[in-house]
Amino acid sequence: MSTGTFNRRWAEVIIETLTRHGIRHICIAPGSRSAPLTLAAAANGKLLCHTHFDERGLGHLALGLAKSSAEAVAIIVTSGTAVANLYPAIIEARLTGEKLVVLSADRPPELIGCGANQAIEQQAIFAHHAQTLNLPRPTAEISARWLVAALDELLGQQQNGAVHINIPLAEPLYGTDNGEYMSWRENLAGWWQGTQPWVSYDQHQAVKTHEQWLCWQQKRGVVIAGGGLTTAQGVRVAIWAEQLGWPLLADVQSHTGSPLPAADLWLANPLAQHTLAQAGIVVQFGSRLTSKRLLQWQESLTVPEFWLIDRLPGRREAANLPGCRIVADIDHWLERHPAPRQKPWALVLEPLVQRVQQQIAAACDRFGEAQLAHRLATLLPADGQLFIGNSLMVRLVDALGQLPAGYPVYCNRGASGIDGLISTAAGVQRGQPQPTLVVLGDISALYDLNALALLRSAPAPLVLIVVNNDGGQIFSLLPTPVAQRERFFCMPQHLHFEHAAAMFGLHYACPQDWQALQQSVEQGWRRDGVTLIELVVEPEAGAATLKRLVEQVAAL
């Protein structure tokens, strides 16, 4: 039993080290090879343990927790394909910056490549999407100091994205703790009584004032606000742009309140294009823009100066514009670049935006997903949060809606996949236990249907609106061949969600008009638990409305 006991000691050091790097949440999937890690996590009173039977959903649960808590979140999985199922969440975290720490149990080296059960090559399984630490097989010949120092080096330098700690463990994996190897553990002396890492790493980067800021702040500028901003940063960027008198083009996930809403529509208008062409500088905060017209306008830029400020490193805009790429905390950058009070220079945009808003209201008079996107702000819970799915829904909200400034909005807009959306939303609410509105499409809901099990323990009221347009109607916006569109692209399933709600013990409603939808949502906020609202709409109506509005606004 000495091997089993030492596995426990090795795992205890690993788990305790996580807590020294600010980890409070750990997501655990069932597994035998990972048992020492699971038992050590369960015994550590500093951690909140979350469980799920599906590793793919577990990874997205951790992703959602990391989004809303703004903290690193750990994941424990067993060996084999359990590890591979985390890949989508790992990719998303790398693109959007959430910090995940994957602890994967592994077979010891002698069981790899010989046909042993549940044994695959796990080292560097996530390739460049995660930095990897491959630990040796646990042995008392390796000091506990080496183990914590190796872990501290990886975790102390993690600035964004996922890290992967691969941990080979030999049997036995269970058994009574007989107290052996305590002296090996206590080699860390007073570390066990403290709260700090064994080795700390200072990652502070000073933000410098741009040498030409005094000059460029006096010119005609445009501000773009994308994803990656906190709620407070979104409000601050909107105020900064307003003080400068520069128009703000805001993404649905920017938290700015979109002072000039529906940019995805009015950017197609020649007057708007002619006006914005007079800008001498464009300053973008964050990245991952949703709007097709905004991306097209960005690609067409010929301004003398383009600055992109984002906390994440790397290339953050697909147009590959020349300019200044600034890796910095947005709050710190704004402090170093104060905005003087100036008169707005693009006043012609305001009446245009008002006319566009009138066009949207007229086009969204019929009950459906376009109307939902346009009026979504009226359904939001007080002191709550919003999670928007991908594909057509997020585009409709970006183009037709206007969300309150500073209201928390979450999306998976890194890889923009539809996998794991319900799981991510569940994690968001566990990280911030507030009333939560979730809006996504029917195919997205089907993709992650078993994540409804995660919602059964919702810490606050949650309303999940599933827009059932019978398939992936995002393809109705794209030039897919009509003859093959339904079978190979939209893939209508002709399914409804009433029985899914019943299976997982959720409240259910299927309103047929806007008043009934409002009543169902309001009732959801008044009661505990989860309400699944199925919105059955005409399949192509939402996409058709968006297409028609783009054409109408371009002709204004």
Secondary structure as GFF3:
##gff-version 3
##sequence-region A 1 556
A	DSSP	alpha_helix	2	19	.	.	.	ID=ss1
A	DSSP	beta_strand	25	28	.	.	.	ID=ss2
A	DSSP	alpha_helix	35	43	.	.	.	ID=ss3
A	DSSP	beta_strand	48	51	.	.	.	ID=ss4
A	DSSP	alpha_helix	55	69	.	.	.	ID=ss5
A	DSSP	beta_strand	73	77	.	.	.	ID=ss6
A	DSSP	alpha_helix	81	84	.	.	.	ID=ss7
A	DSSP	alpha_helix	87	96	.	.	.	ID=ss8
A	DSSP	beta_strand	100	106	.	.	.	ID=ss9
A	DSSP	three_ten_helix	109	111	.	.	.	ID=ss10
A	DSSP	three_ten_helix	127	129	.	.	.	ID=ss11
A	DSSP	beta_strand	130	134	.	.	.	ID=ss12
A	DSSP	alpha_helix	144	156	.	.	.	ID=ss13
A	DSSP	beta_strand	162	168	.	.	.	ID=ss14
A	DSSP	alpha_helix	182	185	.	.	.	ID=ss15
A	DSSP	three_ten_helix	186	193	.	.	.	ID=ss16
A	DSSP	alpha_helix	213	216	.	.	.	ID=ss17
A	DSSP	beta_strand	221	225	.	.	.	ID=ss18
A	DSSP	alpha_helix	231	244	.	.	.	ID=ss19
A	DSSP	beta_strand	248	250	.	.	.	ID=ss20
A	DSSP	alpha_helix	263	266	.	.	.	ID=ss21
A	DSSP	alpha_helix	270	276	.	.	.	ID=ss22
A	DSSP	beta_strand	281	285	.	.	.	ID=ss23
A	DSSP	alpha_helix	292	299	.	.	.	ID=ss24
A	DSSP	beta_strand	305	310	.	.	.	ID=ss25
A	DSSP	beta_strand	324	327	.	.	.	ID=ss26
A	DSSP	alpha_helix	330	336	.	.	.	ID=ss27
A	DSSP	alpha_helix	349	363	.	.	.	ID=ss28
A	DSSP	alpha_helix	369	375	.	.	.	ID=ss29
A	DSSP	three_ten_helix	376	379	.	.	.	ID=ss30
A	DSSP	beta_strand	385	388	.	.	.	ID=ss31
A	DSSP	alpha_helix	392	400	.	.	.	ID=ss32
A	DSSP	beta_strand	409	410	.	.	.	ID=ss33
A	DSSP	alpha_helix	421	431	.	.	.	ID=ss34
A	DSSP	beta_strand	436	441	.	.	.	ID=ss35
A	DSSP	alpha_helix	442	447	.	.	.	ID=ss36
A	DSSP	three_ten_helix	449	451	.	.	.	ID=ss37
A	DSSP	alpha_helix	452	455	.	.	.	ID=ss38
A	DSSP	beta_strand	462	468	.	.	.	ID=ss39
A	DSSP	three_ten_helix	473	476	.	.	.	ID=ss40
A	DSSP	alpha_helix	482	485	.	.	.	ID=ss41
A	DSSP	pi_helix	486	490	.	.	.	ID=ss42
A	DSSP	alpha_helix	498	503	.	.	.	ID=ss43
A	DSSP	beta_strand	507	509	.	.	.	ID=ss44
A	DSSP	alpha_helix	514	526	.	.	.	ID=ss45
A	DSSP	beta_strand	530	536	.	.	.	ID=ss46
A	DSSP	alpha_helix	541	554	.	.	.	ID=ss47
###
